[in-house]
Amino acid sequence: MNTHARTKAAIEEHWQASEAGDIELEHAIYTDDAILDYPQSGERFRGRTTIAAQRGGHPADRHFRVLRITGHDNLWVSECVITYDGAPSYSVSIMQFADDHVVHETQYFGDAFGAPASRLALAEPMPGRAINGS
């Protein structure tokens, strides 16, 4: 398996472990001193143990659905829907790799919003989706 395929498979395994609630496998992708940033809240988590602890203590019922994984060399992006207690949040995860492990991840979150009527005539639904009106 080449490096590209190996990295993509590791990311897929990460998200599958996240969905399954397998904390150990979910965090095996990170280096011991990895950094995780959440720009919306200004939080930075330093180290695999700290990253796992903050996620493991999350009180919500969480589910993960990967929409797309794309990347090259040491920079990869996952587009996901993470559902917290039934409410979907769209997420973009940017992972920087070194030696087959994540050294820095930045994760952005965005809530769904309705499309304004002024552009409904111009839009088509994304595959597998319906357009949410405002």
Backbone as a printed PyTorch tensor [residue, N CA C, xyz], in Angstrom:
tensor([[[  0.8480,  -1.1710,   0.0000],
         [  0.0000,   0.0000,   0.0000],
         [  0.8950,   1.2370,   0.0000]],

        [[  0.6330,   2.1730,  -0.9010],
         [  1.4440,   3.3920,  -0.9660],
         [  1.0760,   4.3440,   0.1780]],

        [[  1.8750,   5.3930,   0.3510],
         [  1.6820,   6.3390,   1.4520],
         [  0.3240,   7.0150,   1.3910]],

        [[ -0.1090,   7.4240,   0.2070],
         [ -1.4050,   8.0880,   0.0380],
         [ -2.5340,   7.1860,   0.5390]],

        [[ -2.5610,   5.9580,   0.0730],
         [ -3.6140,   5.0140,   0.4590],
         [ -3.5370,   4.6870,   1.9450]],

        [[ -2.3360,   4.5550,   2.4760],
         [ -2.1490,   4.2420,   3.8980],
         [ -2.6670,   5.3850,   4.7750]],

        [[ -2.3770,   6.6220,   4.3890],
         [ -2.8420,   7.7760,   5.1710],
         [ -4.3540,   7.8790,   5.1200]],

        [[ -4.9460,   7.7380,   3.9440],
         [ -6.3950,   7.8130,   3.8260],
         [ -7.0610,   6.7050,   4.6430]],

        [[ -6.4990,   5.5040,   4.6160],
         [ -7.0500,   4.3880,   5.4020],
         [ -6.9600,   4.6750,   6.9010]],

        [[ -5.8830,   5.3020,   7.3400],
         [ -5.7310,   5.6490,   8.7650],
         [ -6.7840,   6.6750,   9.1820]],

        [[ -7.0610,   7.6380,   8.3140],
         [ -8.0870,   8.6470,   8.6180],
         [ -9.4660,   7.9950,   8.6520]],

        [[ -9.7520,   7.1250,   7.6970],
         [-11.0310,   6.4130,   7.7070],
         [-11.1860,   5.5950,   8.9820]],

        [[-10.1220,   4.9290,   9.4050],
         [-10.1470,   4.1480,  10.6420],
         [-10.3950,   5.0530,  11.8550]],

        [[ -9.7930,   6.2340,  11.8520],
         [ -9.9990,   7.2170,  12.9200],
         [-11.4760,   7.5750,  13.0530]],

        [[-12.1270,   7.8970,  11.9250],
         [-13.5320,   8.2890,  11.9720],
         [-14.4330,   7.1090,  12.3150]],

        [[-14.1100,   5.9250,  11.8360],
         [-14.8950,   4.7300,  12.1960],
         [-14.7840,   4.4500,  13.6940]],

        [[-13.5880,   4.6010,  14.2470],
         [-13.3920,   4.4040,  15.6890],
         [-14.1250,   5.4760,  16.4830]],

        [[-14.1630,   6.7120,  15.9560],
         [-14.9140,   7.7820,  16.6040],
         [-16.3870,   7.4060,  16.6910]],

        [[-16.9450,   6.9130,  15.5940],
         [-18.3470,   6.5080,  15.5670],
         [-18.5980,   5.3420,  16.5180]],

        [[-17.6610,   4.4080,  16.5960],
         [-17.8260,   3.2210,  17.4430],
         [-17.5710,   3.5100,  18.9230]],

        [[-17.0180,   4.6850,  19.2220],
         [-16.7050,   5.0100,  20.6130],
         [-15.4490,   4.3310,  21.1250]],

        [[-14.5850,   3.9110,  20.2010],
         [-13.3200,   3.2650,  20.5660],
         [-12.2640,   4.3490,  20.7650]],

        [[-12.1810,   4.8690,  21.9740],
         [-11.3040,   6.0050,  22.2930],
         [ -9.8400,   5.7020,  21.9620]],

        [[ -9.3790,   4.4980,  22.2800],
         [ -7.9710,   4.1550,  22.0470],
         [ -7.6390,   4.1590,  20.5580]],

        [[ -8.4490,   3.4890,  19.7470],
         [ -8.1970,   3.4380,  18.3080],
         [ -8.4220,   4.8040,  17.6610]],

        [[ -9.4130,   5.5330,  18.1340],
         [ -9.7000,   6.8700,  17.6090],
         [ -8.4710,   7.7800,  17.7130]],

        [[ -7.7120,   7.6350,  18.7890],
         [ -6.5930,   8.5350,  19.0440],
         [ -5.2290,   7.9500,  18.6890]],

        [[ -5.2040,   6.7400,  18.1540],
         [ -3.9440,   6.1210,  17.7280],
         [ -3.3080,   6.8780,  16.5640]],

        [[ -4.0770,   7.6750,  15.8660],
         [ -3.5960,   8.4240,  14.7010],
         [ -2.6750,   9.5840,  15.1010]],

        [[ -2.7390,  10.0240,  16.3620],
         [ -2.0030,  11.2090,  16.8130],
         [ -0.6280,  10.8510,  17.3810]],

        [[  0.3320,  11.7680,  17.2000],
         [  1.6130,  11.6350,  17.8920],
         [  1.3930,  11.9380,  19.3750]],

        [[  2.3370,  11.5420,  20.2050],
         [  2.2290,  11.8040,  21.6470],
         [  2.0790,  13.2930,  21.9490]],

        [[  2.7090,  14.1390,  21.1290],
         [  2.6930,  15.5850,  21.3930],
         [  1.8500,  16.3650,  20.3750]],

        [[  0.8650,  15.6970,  19.7820],
         [ -0.0020,  16.3390,  18.7870],
         [ -0.7430,  17.5260,  19.3920]],

        [[ -1.1660,  18.4250,  18.5170],
         [ -1.9410,  19.6050,  18.9020],
         [ -3.2800,  19.5370,  18.1760]],

        [[ -4.3580,  19.8540,  18.9140],
         [ -5.6990,  19.9610,  18.3410],
         [ -6.2220,  21.3500,  18.6550]],

        [[ -6.6140,  22.0950,  17.6170],
         [ -7.1520,  23.4430,  17.7760],
         [ -8.6200,  23.4800,  17.3790]],

        [[ -9.4250,  24.2160,  18.1860],
         [-10.8130,  24.5330,  17.8800],
         [-10.9010,  26.0540,  17.7480]],

        [[-10.7720,  26.6060,  16.5420],
         [-10.7410,  28.0640,  16.3710],
         [-11.9790,  28.8000,  16.9010]],

        [[-13.1750,  28.2020,  16.7840],
         [-14.3720,  28.9210,  17.2320],
         [-14.3340,  29.2300,  18.7230]],

        [[-13.7860,  28.3170,  19.5340],
         [-13.7560,  28.5220,  20.9840],
         [-12.3980,  29.0380,  21.4670]],

        [[-11.3890,  28.9800,  20.5970],
         [-10.0510,  29.4170,  20.9890],
         [ -9.2910,  28.3790,  21.7960]],

        [[ -9.7880,  27.1430,  21.8580],
         [ -9.1500,  26.0990,  22.6600],
         [ -8.0360,  25.4000,  21.8830]],

        [[ -6.9730,  25.0780,  22.6110],
         [ -5.8840,  24.2480,  22.0780],
         [ -5.6640,  23.1190,  23.0740]],

        [[ -5.5960,  21.9030,  22.5470],
         [ -5.3370,  20.7270,  23.3610],
         [ -3.9880,  20.1570,  22.9210]],

        [[ -3.1110,  19.9610,  23.8710],
         [ -1.7490,  19.5270,  23.5690],
         [ -1.5170,  18.1110,  24.0870]],

        [[ -1.1770,  17.2080,  23.1780],
         [ -0.8500,  15.8310,  23.5270],
         [ -2.0070,  14.8710,  23.3170]],

        [[ -1.6670,  13.6650,  22.8360],
         [ -2.6750,  12.6380,  22.5470],
         [ -3.5420,  12.3500,  23.7720]],

        [[ -2.9330,  12.2530,  24.9430],
         [ -3.6840,  11.9410,  26.1640],
         [ -4.7150,  13.0230,  26.4680]],

        [[ -4.3290,  14.2850,  26.3210],
         [ -5.2430,  15.4030,  26.5850],
         [ -6.3540,  15.4480,  25.5380]],

        [[ -6.0110,  15.2160,  24.2870],
         [ -7.0140,  15.2010,  23.2120],
         [ -8.0440,  14.1060,  23.4940]],

        [[ -7.5760,  12.9220,  23.8390],
         [ -8.4880,  11.8120,  24.1390],
         [ -9.3410,  12.1100,  25.3650]],

        [[ -8.7600,  12.7230,  26.3820],
         [ -9.5060,  13.0210,  27.6130],
         [-10.6280,  14.0140,  27.3630]],

        [[-10.3730,  15.0490,  26.5770],
         [-11.4340,  16.0360,  26.3330],
         [-12.5470,  15.4500,  25.4820]],

        [[-12.2290,  14.5620,  24.5780],
         [-13.2750,  13.9330,  23.7660],
         [-14.0060,  12.8560,  24.5550]],

        [[-13.2780,  12.1240,  25.3630],
         [-13.8690,  11.0460,  26.1500],
         [-14.8490,  11.5560,  27.1870]],

        [[-14.6890,  12.7860,  27.6210],
         [-15.5740,  13.3580,  28.6170],
         [-16.7680,  14.0850,  28.0390]],

        [[-16.9630,  13.9970,  26.7240],
         [-18.0640,  14.7250,  26.0860],
         [-19.3940,  14.1260,  26.5200]],

        [[-20.3230,  14.9520,  27.0370],
         [-21.5810,  14.4140,  27.5650],
         [-22.6290,  14.0600,  26.5090]],

        [[-22.4730,  14.5250,  25.2810],
         [-23.5010,  14.3150,  24.2520],
         [-23.4060,  12.9180,  23.6500]],

        [[-24.5250,  12.4590,  23.1080],
         [-24.5540,  11.2640,  22.2800],
         [-24.0670,  11.7010,  20.9050]],

        [[-22.8650,  11.2370,  20.5060],
         [-22.2430,  11.7090,  19.2680],
         [-22.2450,  10.6280,  18.1960]],

        [[-22.4190,  11.0860,  16.9570],
         [-22.3120,  10.2000,  15.7960],
         [-21.5530,  10.9330,  14.7000]],

        [[-20.8180,  10.1740,  13.9070],
         [-19.9220,  10.7280,  12.9050],
         [-20.2610,  10.1450,  11.5370]],

        [[-20.4280,  11.0380,  10.5490],
         [-20.6470,  10.6140,   9.1620],
         [-19.6730,  11.3800,   8.2850]],

        [[-18.7990,  10.6480,   7.6330],
         [-17.7980,  11.2620,   6.7590],
         [-18.4220,  11.5090,   5.3920]],

        [[-18.2860,  12.7410,   4.9230],
         [-18.7760,  13.0980,   3.5960],
         [-17.6760,  12.9790,   2.5490]],

        [[-16.4530,  13.3650,   2.9440],
         [-15.3430,  13.3250,   1.9830],
         [-14.0240,  13.4290,   2.7290]],

        [[-13.0450,  12.6990,   2.2530],
         [-11.6630,  12.8050,   2.7320],
         [-10.8030,  13.0600,   1.5130]],

        [[-10.0050,  14.1000,   1.5800],
         [ -9.1220,  14.4100,   0.4660],
         [ -7.8100,  14.9460,   1.0100]],

        [[ -6.7440,  14.7100,   0.2860],
         [ -5.4650,  15.2280,   0.7390],
         [ -4.3250,  14.7310,  -0.1190]],

        [[ -3.1460,  15.1600,   0.2780],
         [ -1.9350,  14.8090,  -0.4490],
         [ -0.7510,  15.0450,   0.4850]],

        [[  0.2330,  14.1970,   0.3780],
         [  1.4410,  14.3100,   1.2020],
         [  1.0750,  14.4080,   2.6790]],

        [[  1.3990,  15.5330,   3.3130],
         [  1.2130,  15.6140,   4.7660],
         [ -0.0060,  16.4330,   5.1890]],

        [[ -0.8680,  16.8350,   4.2530],
         [ -2.0220,  17.6580,   4.6020],
         [ -3.3090,  17.0180,   4.0830]],

        [[ -4.2390,  16.7320,   5.0030],
         [ -5.4810,  16.0340,   4.6700],
         [ -6.6720,  16.7390,   5.2820]],

        [[ -7.8030,  16.6960,   4.5760],
         [ -9.0340,  17.3500,   5.0170],
         [-10.1610,  16.3180,   5.0330]],

        [[-10.8910,  16.2980,   6.1370],
         [-12.1010,  15.4760,   6.2500],
         [-13.2910,  16.4060,   6.4010]],

        [[-14.3230,  16.1680,   5.5960],
         [-15.5900,  16.8810,   5.7470],
         [-16.5640,  15.8870,   6.3690]],

        [[-17.1490,  16.2700,   7.4860],
         [-18.0000,  15.3540,   8.2500],
         [-19.2520,  16.0520,   8.7490]],

        [[-20.2240,  15.2330,   9.1170],
         [-21.3510,  15.6990,   9.9090],
         [-21.2180,  14.9830,  11.2410]],

        [[-21.0770,  15.7580,  12.2980],
         [-21.0190,  15.2030,  13.6460],
         [-22.3300,  15.5830,  14.3180]],

        [[-23.0650,  14.5750,  14.7340],
         [-24.3670,  14.8030,  15.3530],
         [-24.2140,  14.7120,  16.8660]],

        [[-24.6190,  15.7700,  17.5340],
         [-24.5740,  15.8380,  18.9930],
         [-26.0030,  15.8210,  19.5080]],

        [[-26.3750,  14.7580,  20.2370],
         [-27.7400,  14.6170,  20.7640],
         [-28.7820,  14.8920,  19.6880]],

        [[-28.5390,  14.3780,  18.4750],
         [-29.4860,  14.4850,  17.3830],
         [-29.3800,  15.7430,  16.5350]],

        [[-28.5720,  16.7190,  16.9540],
         [-28.4260,  17.9680,  16.1920],
         [-27.1460,  17.9030,  15.3570]],

        [[-27.2630,  18.0150,  14.0190],
         [-26.0690,  17.9140,  13.1740],
         [-25.2190,  19.1850,  13.2240]],

        [[-23.9180,  18.9850,  13.2010],
         [-22.9540,  20.0690,  13.0800],
         [-22.0040,  19.6780,  11.9500]],

        [[-21.8410,  20.5650,  10.9960],
         [-20.9290,  20.2920,   9.8970],
         [-19.5210,  20.6080,  10.3670]],

        [[-18.5810,  19.7350,  10.0250],
         [-17.2270,  19.8700,  10.5330],
         [-16.2150,  19.6850,   9.4110]],

        [[-15.1750,  20.4720,   9.4700],
         [-14.0250,  20.3130,   8.5880],
         [-12.8200,  20.0940,   9.4860]],

        [[-12.1390,  19.0020,   9.2680],
         [-10.9550,  18.6490,  10.0390],
         [ -9.7470,  18.7120,   9.1100]],

        [[ -8.7770,  19.5330,   9.4780],
         [ -7.5440,  19.6540,   8.7020],
         [ -6.4380,  18.9970,   9.5150]],

        [[ -5.8630,  17.9310,   8.9710],
         [ -4.8410,  17.1640,   9.6750],
         [ -3.4980,  17.2960,   8.9710]],

        [[ -2.4920,  17.6390,   9.7510],
         [ -1.1190,  17.6940,   9.2550],
         [ -0.3860,  16.4740,   9.7910]],

        [[  0.2300,  15.7240,   8.8870],
         [  0.9060,  14.4800,   9.2310],
         [  2.4170,  14.6220,   9.2050]],

        [[  3.0730,  13.8180,  10.0250],
         [  4.5240,  13.5920,   9.9760],
         [  4.7350,  12.1360,  10.3740]],

        [[  5.4410,  11.4100,   9.5560],
         [  5.7270,   9.9930,   9.8520],
         [  4.4660,   9.2000,  10.1790]],

        [[  3.4600,   9.2930,   9.3400],
         [  2.2290,   8.5030,   9.4310],
         [  1.3200,   8.8420,  10.6090]],

        [[  1.5750,   9.9310,  11.3210],
         [  0.7240,  10.3120,  12.4420],
         [  0.4040,  11.8080,  12.3770]],

        [[ -0.7280,  12.1690,  12.9630],
         [ -1.1500,  13.5650,  12.9990],
         [ -0.3400,  14.3140,  14.0480]],

        [[  0.2560,  15.4320,  13.6120],
         [  0.9860,  16.2960,  14.5440],
         [  0.1800,  17.5420,  14.8860]],

        [[ -0.7440,  17.9240,  13.9950],
         [ -1.5740,  19.1100,  14.2370],
         [ -2.8940,  18.9360,  13.4990]],

        [[ -3.9810,  19.1230,  14.2330],
         [ -5.3160,  19.0950,  13.6390],
         [ -6.0310,  20.3770,  14.0230]],

        [[ -6.7020,  20.9620,  13.0600],
         [ -7.5890,  22.0970,  13.3090],
         [ -8.9730,  21.6580,  12.8610]],

        [[ -9.9460,  21.8320,  13.7470],
         [-11.2980,  21.3840,  13.4490],
         [-12.2570,  22.5680,  13.5500]],

        [[-12.9810,  22.8030,  12.4450],
         [-13.9680,  23.8760,  12.3620],
         [-15.3630,  23.2650,  12.3900]],

        [[-16.3010,  23.9470,  13.0520],
         [-17.6760,  23.4750,  13.1620],
         [-18.6280,  24.5480,  12.6530]],

        [[-19.6890,  24.1290,  11.9890],
         [-20.6980,  25.0670,  11.5130],
         [-22.0810,  24.4490,  11.5750]],

        [[-23.0290,  25.2140,  12.0540],
         [-24.4130,  24.7570,  12.1080],
         [-25.0650,  24.8980,  10.7400]],

        [[-26.0710,  24.0670,  10.4980],
         [-26.8380,  24.1650,   9.2620],
         [-27.6120,  25.4860,   9.2560]],

        [[-27.8920,  26.0070,   8.0550],
         [-28.6870,  27.2270,   7.9320],
         [-29.5650,  27.1140,   6.6990]],

        [[-30.6380,  27.8640,   6.6880],
         [-31.5730,  27.8310,   5.5730],
         [-31.0950,  28.6840,   4.4170]],

        [[-31.3950,  28.2120,   3.2120],
         [-31.0510,  28.9650,   2.0050],
         [-32.0600,  30.0870,   1.8120]],

        [[-31.5960,  31.3030,   1.5260],
         [-32.5470,  32.4050,   1.3060],
         [-33.3260,  32.1890,   0.0030]],

        [[-34.5720,  32.6320,   0.0200],
         [-35.4520,  32.4870,  -1.1420],
         [-34.8570,  33.1410,  -2.3890]],

        [[-34.0610,  34.1920,  -2.2040],
         [-33.5030,  34.9400,  -3.3370],
         [-32.5650,  34.1130,  -4.2150]],

        [[-32.0530,  32.9970,  -3.6990],
         [-31.1570,  32.2080,  -4.5370],
         [-31.6440,  30.7800,  -4.7710]],

        [[-32.8290,  30.4340,  -4.3040],
         [-33.3500,  29.0830,  -4.4930],
         [-33.4770,  28.7130,  -5.9760]],

        [[-33.8430,  29.6570,  -6.8250],
         [-33.9970,  29.3660,  -8.2580],
         [-32.6540,  29.0810,  -8.9250]],

        [[-31.5540,  29.4780,  -8.3110],
         [-30.2230,  29.2830,  -8.8830],
         [-29.5620,  27.9920,  -8.4200]],

        [[-30.0670,  27.4150,  -7.3380],
         [-29.3910,  26.2900,  -6.6910],
         [-29.9920,  24.9550,  -7.0860]],

        [[-29.1880,  23.9390,  -6.9600],
         [-29.6570,  22.5650,  -7.0650],
         [-29.2210,  21.8520,  -5.7850]],

        [[-29.9270,  20.8200,  -5.3740],
         [-29.5420,  20.1380,  -4.1380],
         [-28.2180,  19.3940,  -4.2980]],

        [[-27.4410,  19.3930,  -3.2400],
         [-26.2300,  18.5840,  -3.2140],
         [-26.6470,  17.1160,  -3.2730]],

        [[-25.8090,  16.2200,  -3.8000],
         [-26.1750,  14.8030,  -3.8740],
         [-26.5890,  14.2590,  -2.5090]],

        [[-27.7510,  13.5890,  -2.4960],
         [-28.2390,  12.9870,  -1.2730],
         [-28.8440,  13.9500,  -0.2790]],

        [[-29.0450,  15.1970,  -0.6820],
         [-29.5460,  16.2140,   0.2280],
         [-30.7470,  16.9240,  -0.3650]],

        [[-31.4740,  17.6200,   0.4820],
         [-32.5330,  18.5220,   0.0690],
         [-32.1040,  19.9180,   0.4850]],

        [[-32.5150,  20.9190,  -0.2600],
         [-32.1900,  22.3060,   0.1050],
         [-33.1110,  22.7220,   1.2390]],

        [[-32.5070,  23.2310,   2.3040],
         [-33.2750,  23.7380,   3.4400],
         [-33.5950,  25.2040,   3.1880]],

        [[-34.8720,  25.5210,   3.0840],
         [-35.2910,  26.9120,   2.8890],
         [-35.2300,  27.6810,   4.1970]],

        [[-35.1610,  29.0060,   4.0760],
         [-35.1050,  29.8250,   5.2990],
         [-36.4850,  30.2080,   5.7690]]])
